[in-house]
Amino acid sequence: ITDTDRRKGLYLLGKAGMGKTTLLTNIIKQDIDHGHGVFFLDPHGDAIVDLVKRISVTPLVIDPKDETHSFGINILACQNINSTTGRVETYN
């Protein structure tokens, strides 16, 4: 799967135990090795633990279950819905 094709979107379907997570972690590792930025949402937490062991960089891992380092995010927050730049501003 080429870089260009992956940037256009990737949708992976399959039954449990067919290797979907393995494929995704291999693709993500390849992207990291090539210097690409990656966002990986792992609902179970297993794949990210395996991936962190296999990469050579220190990732920023946001763990919502971490009781000592909590964070908040509102993906719907927008000060001005009519402004393109207003949609990407950070909020205090």
Protein Blocks (a to p, Z undefined) as FASTA:
>chain_A
ZZklmmnopcddddehilmmmmmmmmmmmmmmnopacddddfkommmmmmmmmpcbdcdd
ddfklmklgcdddfkbcfblkbmklmmcccZZ
